[in-house]
Amino acid sequence: MQMKHQPFCEQFDLSLQTYWQRYPSNKQSDIYKPVGLSKQTFSKIRSNTDPNYHPKKKNVLLIAIGLNLPIVQTESLLASAGYVFDEKSKAEMLLKKFIENRIFNMQVIEETIYRECGTTLGNYDTED
């Protein structure tokens, strides 16, 4: 019997719902506001109404930070959207280190990435 593979958007949606249910707050704004994700972008990701929509990698990373996910769950959420941490990206390796150390303060993360890479996560361009 062959296993049916789900499209990325379905896999991502299921993963996001699972992690969302475990989050201590039921307010969506507690997730997207602290990480600088717009309400519109977060709603588009959460609503899953467009089957052709695929969230950008940086938005998946921002949601993982907003949910305070441990590294294993962050990597799982990334994978469900078809992404992995890019080992050649200094910004992503710094971000991975913050997540591994359970540091989710966006000001600290942004300042460090800016100091080390000359960019911020909010402005970080990754593949779609």
C-alpha positions as CSV (number, residue, x, y, z in Angstrom):
1,M,0.0,0.0,0.0
2,Q,1.4,3.4,-1.1
3,M,1.3,6.3,1.3
4,K,-0.4,9.4,-0.2
5,H,1.8,12.5,0.1
6,Q,0.1,15.7,1.1
7,P,0.9,18.9,-0.6
8,F,3.2,21.3,1.3
9,C,0.4,23.6,2.2
10,E,-1.6,20.8,3.8
11,Q,1.4,19.4,5.7
12,F,2.3,22.9,6.9
13,D,-1.3,23.7,7.9
14,L,-1.5,20.5,10.0
15,S,1.9,21.1,11.6
16,L,0.9,24.7,12.4
17,Q,-2.4,23.7,13.9
18,T,-0.7,21.1,16.1
19,Y,1.8,23.7,17.4
20,W,-0.8,26.4,17.7
21,Q,-2.9,24.1,20.0
22,R,0.0,23.6,22.3
23,Y,0.7,27.4,22.6
24,P,-0.4,28.8,26.0
25,S,-2.2,31.8,24.6
26,N,-5.2,31.7,22.3
27,K,-4.6,35.2,21.0
28,Q,-3.1,35.1,17.5
29,S,-1.6,38.5,18.1
30,D,0.6,37.0,20.8
31,I,2.3,35.1,18.0
32,Y,2.7,37.5,15.1
33,K,3.1,40.9,16.8
34,P,6.2,40.1,18.9
35,V,8.1,38.9,15.8
36,G,6.9,41.7,13.5
37,L,4.7,39.6,11.2
38,S,1.8,41.5,9.8
39,K,-1.8,40.5,10.8
40,Q,-2.6,40.1,7.1
41,T,0.3,37.7,6.4
42,F,-0.4,35.7,9.5
43,S,-4.1,35.5,8.6
44,K,-3.3,34.4,5.1
45,I,-1.0,31.6,6.4
46,R,-3.6,30.5,9.1
47,S,-6.6,30.6,6.9
48,N,-5.2,28.3,4.2
49,T,-7.9,29.4,1.7
50,D,-5.5,29.6,-1.3
51,P,-4.2,26.1,-2.2
52,N,-1.5,27.7,-4.3
53,Y,-0.2,29.8,-1.4
54,H,3.2,28.8,-0.1
55,P,4.5,30.7,2.9
56,K,8.0,32.3,2.6
57,K,10.7,30.7,4.6
58,K,11.3,33.8,6.7
59,N,7.6,33.8,7.7
60,V,7.8,30.2,8.7
61,L,10.8,31.0,10.8
62,L,9.1,34.0,12.4
63,I,6.1,31.9,13.3
64,A,8.4,29.3,14.9
65,I,10.0,32.1,17.0
66,G,6.5,33.5,17.8
67,L,5.4,30.1,19.1
68,N,8.7,29.6,21.0
69,L,9.2,26.3,19.3
70,P,12.2,24.2,20.3
71,I,14.7,23.4,17.5
72,V,13.3,20.0,16.7
73,Q,9.8,21.4,16.3
74,T,11.1,24.4,14.3
75,E,12.9,22.1,11.9
76,S,9.7,20.0,11.6
77,L,7.6,23.1,10.8
78,L,10.2,24.2,8.3
79,A,10.2,20.8,6.7
80,S,6.4,20.7,6.5
81,A,6.6,23.8,4.3
82,G,9.4,22.3,2.2
83,Y,12.4,24.1,3.9
84,V,15.5,23.4,5.9
85,F,18.0,25.6,7.6
86,D,20.6,26.7,5.1
87,E,24.0,25.8,6.6
88,K,25.7,28.3,4.2
89,S,23.6,31.1,5.5
90,K,25.2,32.9,8.5
91,A,21.9,34.5,9.4
92,E,20.1,31.2,9.5
93,M,22.8,29.6,11.5
94,L,22.7,32.4,14.0
95,L,18.9,32.1,14.2
96,K,19.2,28.3,14.6
97,K,21.6,28.9,17.5
98,F,19.2,31.3,19.2
99,I,16.4,28.7,18.9
100,E,18.6,25.9,20.2
101,N,19.3,28.1,23.2
102,R,15.6,29.0,23.6
103,I,16.2,32.7,23.0
104,F,13.1,34.1,21.4
105,N,13.6,37.9,22.1
106,M,13.3,39.4,18.6
107,Q,15.3,42.5,19.6
108,V,18.2,40.4,20.6
109,I,17.9,38.2,17.5
110,E,17.6,41.1,15.1
111,E,20.4,43.1,16.6
112,T,22.8,40.1,16.5
113,I,21.9,39.2,12.9
114,Y,22.2,42.8,11.8
115,R,25.6,43.2,13.6
116,E,26.9,39.9,12.1
117,C,25.3,39.9,8.7
118,G,24.2,43.4,7.9
119,T,20.5,42.5,7.5
120,T,17.6,41.7,9.8
121,L,15.4,38.6,9.8
122,G,12.4,40.8,8.9
123,N,14.3,42.0,5.8
124,Y,16.1,38.7,5.2
125,D,15.3,37.4,1.7
126,T,15.0,33.7,1.4
127,E,13.7,31.5,-1.4
128,D,9.9,31.3,-1.7
